[in-house]
Amino acid sequence: MTTDLAQPHDLPSALPVAPPVGRSSRHHGLFSPADAPHVRPGPESRQAIIFAHRGSSGLFPEHSRAAYQRAIEEGADGLEIDLHLTADGEPVCFHDATVDRTSNGTGAVAELSLAELRSMDVTSWKTPRLPAEYGARHQQLMTLSDVLEMLLDAGRDISLAIEFKHPSPYGDRLETKVLRTLLRFGWDPETSVIPSEDAAAHSVTVSFMSFYPGSLLYLTEMVAPDKLCALMSDVTEAQVRTRLRGVPMAFAVRPVVAAVMRGNQRDSEALVWKGRAGIAGPGLAYLRKHRAEVKAWLARGTRLRVWTVDDPQDARFLLDLGVQEITTNYPARLLEAVTPAR
């Protein structure tokens, strides 16, 4: 539990950024809080915070504008997004390193420009016909800037959980570009909050997550521990095979890759034990297997953000343990499960 941690390099202590964007002209007209009949009572009435995993991805294609907008309408406390860098340096919302599974295109996200990605159909693989109120098909691919615009237009306080996807061919350029984008939107590193500019004075609170401990270490000089979430999942043979998919002579490097993945897992746990990450982000299977560690973290004041929980019975199990945050593909369903009956 006390694994030594690698030291961060090239820490982003002084990032040059452009002046904050003028948000008054950024509204796309695709969402209005008044058009959200399904919004539930606020988080103060619930037993846990609910993050929409890649948006309301049980209903709409993951990371699409439709999935994000639906999650906001349903009253999710926050969105969880995965970020990669495009070939032209834009942080874009994609889970996989390649576009093959969730688009009609092919190739690595890192080797495609934003324009090339926007030309792809990223929704028909799941939803052949999108409701018109969620935007046109060519508007469904989302960048980090698109997400920030949407959240700042949501008309209420909301959270954003950013997951950095590694390994990345761009290394910590991914983190640096994301921080610069946030700063351009008025993000305050001390509070990790982006305030709105309207009279309602709502805001977006940002936290950062990764399975790769080096990503979180890179952020530690600029981001408070309570906004850093170390993601955890026991390394399985299936995960190793997935990581090695498409790698020539994969069988020869499999032991090395598996050892690196397990080392990353130990270092992620160490980030939590040492207090450098104030949020532990275990998967549900990991939590069930490591119940003693989870209870110890909760007892010492560590927040838990558990993924991916779609069954209300699992949610009740987590509430009984004292888990404070839950990530789900079905935010409406889980909001119901964590809201006491009136």
VOGU-3710 file (C-alpha; in Angstrom, 3 decimals, decimal comma):
1> mttdlaqphd> 0,000/0,000/0,000  3,013/2,310/0,192  4,432/1,879/-3,287  6,923/4,613/-4,158  5,542/6,902/-6,829  7,328/8,168/-9,888  7,916/11,892/-9,834  6,043/14,164/-12,252  7,938/15,938/-14,983  7,424/19,256/-16,774
11> lpsalpvapp> 4,764/20,289/-14,276  2,280/22,857/-15,631  3,124/25,546/-13,094  2,890/28,444/-15,566  0,723/27,690/-18,561  0,415/30,470/-21,138  -3,207/30,870/-22,151  -5,374/33,102/-24,269  -7,776/35,524/-22,549  -11,034/33,959/-21,317
21> vgrssrhhgl> -13,619/33,416/-24,031  -16,679/35,615/-24,128  -19,395/33,179/-23,184  -22,390/35,370/-23,923  -22,138/34,566/-27,635  -21,535/30,863/-27,316  -25,063/29,517/-26,789  -25,911/27,025/-29,527  -29,643/27,091/-28,977  -29,763/23,305/-28,543
31> fspadaphvr> -30,646/23,196/-24,854  -32,657/25,324/-22,495  -33,279/24,461/-18,839  -36,939/25,338/-19,412  -37,149/22,457/-21,892  -36,117/19,851/-19,290  -39,317/18,311/-17,840  -37,451/15,386/-16,265  -35,163/17,405/-13,960  -35,207/15,948/-10,426
41> pgpesrqaii> -34,661/17,550/-7,013  -31,198/18,994/-6,375  -28,219/17,094/-4,947  -28,917/18,321/-1,419  -31,895/15,920/-1,312  -29,946/12,870/-2,506  -27,753/10,326/-0,763  -25,038/10,310/-3,455  -23,817/12,424/-6,362  -24,637/10,966/-9,789
51> fahrgssglf> -22,266/11,317/-12,760  -23,506/10,418/-16,236  -20,957/7,987/-17,703  -20,097/9,309/-21,182  -23,434/11,096/-20,899  -26,732/9,252/-20,754  -24,992/6,520/-22,726  -27,496/3,787/-21,933  -30,004/5,639/-24,116  -27,894/7,488/-26,674
61> pehsraayqr> -24,472/6,954/-28,280  -21,681/7,514/-25,779  -19,992/10,923/-25,784  -22,506/12,336/-28,265  -24,170/15,720/-27,896  -27,456/13,829/-27,497  -26,111/11,722/-24,624  -24,737/14,760/-22,790  -27,842/16,877/-23,321  -30,128/14,069/-22,164
71> aieegadgle> -28,056/13,611/-18,991  -28,427/17,311/-18,179  -32,164/17,133/-18,797  -32,477/14,126/-16,507  -30,831/16,060/-13,690  -27,437/14,351/-13,505  -25,121/16,108/-11,058  -22,253/15,851/-13,512  -20,903/14,454/-16,756  -18,009/12,008/-17,030
81> idlhltadge> -16,004/12,383/-20,243  -12,949/10,676/-21,751  -10,421/12,811/-23,625  -7,894/12,124/-26,364  -5,887/14,607/-28,437  -6,512/14,805/-32,178  -3,692/15,089/-34,699  -4,163/18,878/-34,664  -4,116/19,102/-30,878  -7,808/19,352/-29,963
91> pvcfhdatvd> -9,095/17,543/-26,835  -11,970/15,429/-28,134  -14,468/13,188/-26,339  -13,772/9,588/-27,256  -13,345/6,523/-25,092  -11,340/4,241/-27,378  -7,964/5,087/-28,874  -9,491/4,324/-32,287  -12,756/5,440/-33,879  -13,654/2,035/-35,271
101> rtsngtgava> -16,141/0,887/-32,608  -18,226/4,047/-32,355  -18,168/5,610/-35,818  -18,307/4,780/-39,503  -14,621/5,644/-39,781  -11,400/3,872/-39,002  -8,045/4,751/-37,496  -6,530/6,204/-34,338  -8,029/9,369/-32,848  -4,483/10,707/-32,419
111> elslaelrsm> -3,856/10,394/-36,170  -7,039/12,151/-37,294  -7,734/15,885/-37,440  -10,762/17,417/-35,773  -12,236/18,137/-39,215  -11,842/14,479/-40,182  -13,520/13,378/-36,970  -16,396/15,818/-37,447  -17,017/14,370/-40,908  -17,707/10,930/-39,394
121> dvtswktprl> -21,042/9,541/-38,268  -20,542/8,863/-34,534  -24,120/7,953/-33,641  -25,698/5,572/-36,181  -23,840/2,582/-34,690  -26,311/2,841/-31,782  -29,099/5,267/-32,736  -29,965/5,342/-36,450  -32,420/8,211/-35,927  -31,731/10,913/-33,346
131> paeygarhqq> -34,501/13,136/-31,946  -34,258/16,509/-33,683  -34,089/18,412/-30,396  -30,658/16,901/-29,702  -29,033/18,472/-32,732  -28,092/17,298/-36,193  -25,907/14,293/-36,778  -22,930/16,443/-37,799  -23,111/18,193/-34,395  -22,783/15,051/-32,299
141> lmtlsdvlem> -18,985/14,778/-32,030  -17,944/16,779/-28,963  -14,720/18,547/-28,069  -13,880/19,663/-24,534  -14,809/23,214/-25,555  -18,196/22,004/-26,802  -18,845/20,296/-23,463  -17,870/23,367/-21,452  -20,175/25,532/-23,549  -23,049/23,123/-22,962
151> lldagrdisl> -22,488/22,928/-19,209  -22,170/26,680/-18,802  -25,475/27,023/-20,656  -27,215/24,422/-18,463  -28,586/27,052/-16,097  -27,572/25,256/-12,887  -24,500/24,151/-10,987  -23,026/21,022/-12,530  -19,807/19,013/-12,340  -17,454/17,713/-14,994
161> aiefkhpspy> -15,254/14,662/-14,430  -12,467/14,574/-17,029  -10,709/11,265/-17,634  -7,335/11,425/-19,379  -6,920/8,418/-21,666  -3,472/6,846/-21,634  -1,216/5,617/-23,076  -1,280/8,613/-25,402  1,244/9,194/-28,185  1,276/12,830/-27,065
171> gdrletkvlr> 2,239/12,102/-23,449  1,425/14,937/-21,053  0,592/17,284/-23,919  -2,918/15,939/-23,399  -3,062/17,270/-19,846  -1,415/20,565/-20,804  -3,868/21,221/-23,640  -6,839/20,402/-21,414  -5,623/22,782/-18,684  -5,102/25,560/-21,230
181> tllrfgwdpe> -8,611/25,042/-22,574  -10,074/25,190/-19,072  -8,132/28,355/-18,262  -9,435/29,947/-21,453  -12,958/29,365/-20,122  -12,149/31,050/-16,813  -11,258/27,988/-14,728  -9,803/28,829/-11,297  -7,120/26,226/-10,423  -7,466/26,938/-6,698
191> tsvipsedaa> -11,172/26,036/-6,558  -11,367/24,057/-9,827  -14,513/26,018/-10,658  -15,575/27,775/-13,866  -18,122/30,495/-13,004  -20,841/31,514/-15,419  -21,177/35,109/-16,549  -24,934/35,477/-16,164  -27,042/36,671/-13,265  -27,844/33,142/-12,121
201> ahsvtvsfms> -24,218/32,755/-10,966  -24,118/29,015/-11,563  -20,826/27,231/-12,138  -19,039/24,131/-13,409  -16,826/22,240/-10,954  -14,068/20,209/-12,607  -12,306/17,084/-11,361  -9,685/14,966/-13,093  -9,361/11,191/-13,364  -7,059/8,596/-14,865
211> fypgsllylt> -6,019/4,974/-14,573  -2,484/6,226/-15,269  -0,968/7,613/-12,038  1,545/9,742/-13,946  -1,328/11,796/-15,327  -2,522/12,730/-11,835  1,024/13,361/-10,617  1,481/15,803/-13,477  -1,481/17,804/-12,146  -0,588/17,873/-8,458
221> emvapdklca> 1,157/21,265/-8,451  -1,871/22,943/-10,027  -4,871/20,938/-8,808  -5,913/20,219/-5,213  -6,064/16,551/-4,126  -9,828/16,721/-3,596  -10,246/17,245/-7,345  -8,027/14,283/-8,358  -9,539/10,812/-8,763  -7,353/7,693/-9,070
231> lmsdvteaqv> -9,248/5,130/-11,132  -8,851/1,469/-10,219  -9,674/-1,892/-11,722  -8,001/-5,236/-11,084  -5,881/-6,147/-14,112  -7,381/-9,126/-15,941  -6,202/-11,213/-18,883  -9,029/-9,707/-20,948  -7,762/-6,193/-20,222  -4,235/-7,147/-21,225
241> rtrlrgvpma> -5,510/-8,664/-24,478  -7,473/-5,495/-25,191  -4,410/-3,329/-24,572  -2,384/-5,482/-26,979  -4,990/-5,648/-29,727  -3,301/-4,903/-33,033  0,219/-5,005/-31,584  2,622/-7,172/-33,645  4,120/-10,107/-31,721  1,782/-9,347/-28,829
251> favrpvvaav> 2,483/-12,678/-27,148  6,136/-11,703/-26,688  5,418/-8,447/-24,860  2,319/-9,604/-22,959  4,176/-10,301/-19,666  5,817/-6,873/-19,735  2,575/-5,054/-20,522  0,726/-6,960/-17,797  3,441/-6,066/-15,270  3,271/-2,378/-16,215
261> mrgnqrdsea> -0,515/-2,368/-15,877  -0,326/-3,982/-12,442  2,359/-1,506/-11,411  0,121/1,375/-12,462  -2,660/-0,116/-10,369  -0,452/-0,282/-7,273  0,692/3,295/-7,832  -2,917/4,471/-8,194  -3,744/2,872/-4,850  -0,683/4,552/-3,350
271> lvwkgragia> -1,893/7,955/-4,559  -5,008/7,466/-2,456  -3,214/6,073/0,609  -0,770/8,989/0,559  -3,528/11,569/0,113  -2,256/12,864/-3,202  -5,552/11,870/-4,811  -8,512/12,722/-2,598  -10,978/10,631/-4,602  -10,713/6,866/-5,089
281> gpglaylrkh> -12,358/5,682/-8,301  -12,838/1,914/-8,123  -14,961/-0,127/-10,459  -17,824/-1,998/-8,824  -16,027/-5,364/-9,171  -12,854/-3,938/-7,586  -14,868/-2,520/-4,689  -16,519/-5,877/-3,967  -13,142/-7,643/-3,982  -11,292/-5,026/-1,895
291> raevkawlar> -13,951/-4,237/0,703  -11,455/-3,743/3,550  -9,430/-1,129/1,655  -12,601/0,670/0,605  -13,886/0,843/4,181  -10,493/2,130/5,347  -10,523/4,872/2,718  -14,016/5,930/3,691  -13,099/5,914/7,385  -10,180/8,290/6,771
301> gtrlrvwtvd> -12,327/10,740/4,795  -11,514/9,725/1,214  -14,350/10,217/-1,246  -15,332/7,273/-3,419  -16,540/7,623/-7,007  -17,623/4,146/-8,116  -18,184/3,118/-11,733  -20,172/1,887/-13,681  -23,341/1,281/-11,657  -26,612/0,741/-13,547
311> dpqdarflld> -28,552/-1,499/-11,142  -30,488/0,257/-8,326  -29,711/-2,686/-6,027  -25,992/-2,073/-6,519  -26,594/1,606/-5,786  -28,294/0,748/-2,494  -25,376/-1,530/-1,595  -22,983/1,377/-2,207  -25,101/3,790/-0,184  -25,027/1,359/2,748
321> lgvqeittny> -21,218/1,377/2,547  -21,131/5,168/2,590  -20,085/5,765/-1,044  -20,610/9,415/-1,950  -20,416/9,439/-5,770  -21,702/7,010/-8,423  -21,090/6,916/-12,163  -23,791/5,375/-14,365  -24,931/4,929/-17,957  -28,533/5,553/-16,807
331> parlleavtp> -28,583/8,728/-14,702  -32,394/8,958/-14,438  -32,582/5,428/-13,037  -29,811/5,993/-10,500  -31,094/9,417/-9,472  -34,330/7,696/-8,523  -32,421/5,075/-6,524  -30,436/7,605/-4,445  -33,286/10,050/-3,793  -35,304/9,232/-0,659
341> ar> -39,059/9,031/-1,145  -40,900/12,114/0,087
//
